[in-house]
Amino acid sequence: MDFSFSEQHLMLRESIRNFAAKEIRPIAEQIDEEDKWPEGMWRKLANLGVMGITVDEEYGGAGADLLSAVIVVEELAKASPAVALSWGAHANLCCNNMNHNASPEQKKKYLPPLATGVHIGALGLTEPNAGSDAVNIQTTAVKKGDHYIVNGSKMFITNGSIADTIVLYAKTDKDKGAKGITAFILDTKFPGFSVSKKLRKYGHRGSPTAELILEDCRIPAENVMGGENKGINVMMSGLDVERAFFSGEPVGIAEACLELSLKYARERVQFGKPIAAFQLIQAKLADMYTQLEAGKMLCYRAAIMADQAKRGGKGTEIHKLAAASILFNAEMAYRIADQAVQIHGGYGYMLEYPVQRFLRDAKLIEIGAGTSEIRRLLIARELLG
């Protein structure tokens, strides 16, 4: 398979890389330290044209492929994984999901403000007692006339405290289990919706994460996405894309850690010479490079194949490939970030040096959106048929 980027992909990478260097990297430590989303960042991302990167042009998006979205999340993550995560939750978990599953009327109403950055999006799936066991959500939606009355709570929701539009999952028929789930488009101005609290995190600080409360929340029946009790189809159709897409974030983290380690190894002098001259340091750097390059190929291949599957490609290879991509890259990024701290020695443990931030940020990707253990189970099930 040809992994060479098109001219458009290369131009996009250069544009995002320059943007990240100018607008994000200088304030990345401040974002982490203050645990605060930077003022004006959404507007700047909108001016880049990436808020609706995979959304069809007729709804205000760029109409780009998934590989383009992977390039963006990778380059953003090299500067600030927190910015990459919040942008990804908006662009992929919300916008891309709606672009593929919403009705034409829903798209016309909700996608233009999302794709142009006027509104911010999020995904409302995880609950206090339903993480990896996503189909066991307990939030209920009962139809009353032309509305659904929704009750429940959502936990660990990226952008939850700032979102205008949320793709929300609830049980409309508890007796049917997974086949009783319905997807809704929630406007956070709907009565009965509230943010319980903003959550404090170990990593990805600056990306807002919240617990959400739905107390007799009224959602119009016209905001059902994909049909009543058809939410599992919406959910599963987006998982391969989500895994392939978010594989780009750990790739970006690993790239940043390797670059920082190379720079430090050349500059840090011990025993009369740069530590880059020591074979044990060279071995670490060589291993970091090798693992990163393997992760890139897996990530890019998964993105290309996920797009092909969306267009009606044959086979289920993407199910295990996307899971393998996020599994490998999440663990690869954590290993590389850990080795970057080791190469930096005592300085790597200091908050002034960014490698410790990348190590903290990398850990989430082994946990969020399905743990490494769940990803292994998915791959095994596909292999065993």
Beta strands, then each sheet from edge to edge (+ up, - down):
strand 1: 121-124
strand 2: 140-144
strand 3: 147-158
strand 4: 165-171
strand 5: 181-187
strand 6: 193-198
strand 7: 209-220
strand 8: 224-225
strand 9: 269-270
strand 10: 273-274
sheet 1: 1+ 4+ 5- 8+
sheet 2: 2+ 3- 7+ 6-
sheet 3: 9+ 10-
end
